[in-house]
Amino acid sequence: MDVSLSPAGRPTTQQDRALWAKAQELEATFLSEMLKDTGLGKSEGGFAGGIGEEQFGSFLRDEQAKRIVGRGGIGLAEHIFRSLRQGEAG
């Protein structure tokens, strides 16, 4: 598979950049769900946020997941990207 990468290891073609962005988006979605399952950010006791916390907690988890991906993530985006590239070539 021939992928044009910059010296920093990022895709250089417009098509590869679009695939890379989608791969990162998918990794962020996965991480957000994993953070949800861990109960991260859930308040307990008298200072719990109630229904508002339940409704808006997903926004916090989504942003946390995006930041994790933005700092390198867990490597899932790279695997997704390579899989998407193979799908286009075949």
VENDAUR-V158249 format. One record per residue. N is the residue number from 1. PSI is psi in whole degrees, 0 to 359 (* if undefined). NEAR is the number of other C-alpha atoms within 8 Angstrom. D_LAST is the distance of its C-alpha to the last C-alpha in Angstrom with 1 decimal. Layout:
BEGIN
n=N psi=PSI near=NEAR d_last=D_LAST
n=N psi=PSI near=NEAR d_last=D_LAST
END
This chain:
BEGIN
n=1 psi=127 near=4 d_last=10.4
n=2 psi=108 near=3 d_last=12.8
n=3 psi=126 near=6 d_last=14.3
n=4 psi=115 near=8 d_last=17.6
n=5 psi=148 near=9 d_last=20.2
n=6 psi=171 near=8 d_last=23.9
n=7 psi=334 near=5 d_last=26.6
n=8 psi=358 near=5 d_last=26.9
n=9 psi=16 near=6 d_last=23.3
n=10 psi=148 near=8 d_last=22.2
n=11 psi=143 near=11 d_last=19.3
n=12 psi=334 near=9 d_last=20.7
n=13 psi=156 near=7 d_last=18.5
n=14 psi=319 near=6 d_last=19.1
n=15 psi=316 near=6 d_last=15.5
n=16 psi=324 near=12 d_last=15.4
n=17 psi=321 near=11 d_last=19.0
n=18 psi=318 near=8 d_last=18.1
n=19 psi=320 near=11 d_last=15.4
n=20 psi=319 near=12 d_last=18.0
n=21 psi=318 near=8 d_last=20.7
n=22 psi=319 near=9 d_last=18.9
n=23 psi=318 near=13 d_last=18.3
n=24 psi=321 near=10 d_last=22.0
n=25 psi=317 near=9 d_last=23.0
n=26 psi=320 near=9 d_last=21.4
n=27 psi=319 near=12 d_last=23.2
n=28 psi=320 near=13 d_last=26.4
n=29 psi=316 near=10 d_last=26.3
n=30 psi=312 near=8 d_last=25.9
n=31 psi=322 near=9 d_last=28.7
n=32 psi=317 near=13 d_last=30.9
n=33 psi=322 near=8 d_last=30.7
n=34 psi=319 near=8 d_last=31.6
n=35 psi=322 near=11 d_last=34.5
n=36 psi=315 near=10 d_last=35.7
n=37 psi=335 near=7 d_last=35.8
n=38 psi=345 near=6 d_last=37.9
n=39 psi=16 near=7 d_last=40.4
n=40 psi=129 near=7 d_last=40.2
n=41 psi=1 near=5 d_last=42.7
n=42 psi=122 near=6 d_last=44.5
n=43 psi=145 near=7 d_last=48.2
n=44 psi=157 near=6 d_last=50.8
n=45 psi=200 near=5 d_last=54.5
n=46 psi=342 near=4 d_last=56.7
n=47 psi=16 near=6 d_last=54.4
n=48 psi=150 near=9 d_last=51.3
n=49 psi=356 near=8 d_last=49.8
n=50 psi=212 near=6 d_last=50.0
n=51 psi=328 near=6 d_last=47.9
n=52 psi=320 near=7 d_last=47.0
n=53 psi=319 near=9 d_last=45.5
n=54 psi=319 near=9 d_last=43.4
n=55 psi=324 near=7 d_last=42.2
n=56 psi=358 near=8 d_last=41.3
n=57 psi=330 near=9 d_last=40.4
n=58 psi=327 near=10 d_last=36.7
n=59 psi=319 near=7 d_last=36.9
n=60 psi=313 near=8 d_last=38.2
n=61 psi=320 near=11 d_last=35.6
n=62 psi=316 near=11 d_last=32.7
n=63 psi=321 near=8 d_last=34.3
n=64 psi=318 near=9 d_last=34.8
n=65 psi=318 near=13 d_last=31.2
n=66 psi=321 near=10 d_last=30.1
n=67 psi=322 near=8 d_last=32.5
n=68 psi=314 near=10 d_last=31.3
n=69 psi=319 near=12 d_last=27.7
n=70 psi=338 near=7 d_last=29.2
n=71 psi=19 near=6 d_last=30.9
n=72 psi=338 near=7 d_last=28.0
n=73 psi=208 near=10 d_last=27.5
n=74 psi=8 near=6 d_last=26.7
n=75 psi=359 near=7 d_last=23.4
n=76 psi=322 near=9 d_last=21.3
n=77 psi=321 near=13 d_last=19.9
n=78 psi=318 near=9 d_last=18.5
n=79 psi=318 near=8 d_last=16.6
n=80 psi=315 near=9 d_last=15.4
n=81 psi=312 near=12 d_last=14.4
n=82 psi=323 near=8 d_last=12.4
n=83 psi=318 near=8 d_last=10.7
n=84 psi=319 near=9 d_last=10.1
n=85 psi=318 near=11 d_last=8.8
n=86 psi=322 near=9 d_last=6.2
n=87 psi=325 near=7 d_last=5.3
n=88 psi=327 near=6 d_last=5.5
n=89 psi=333 near=5 d_last=3.8
n=90 psi=* near=4 d_last=0.0
END
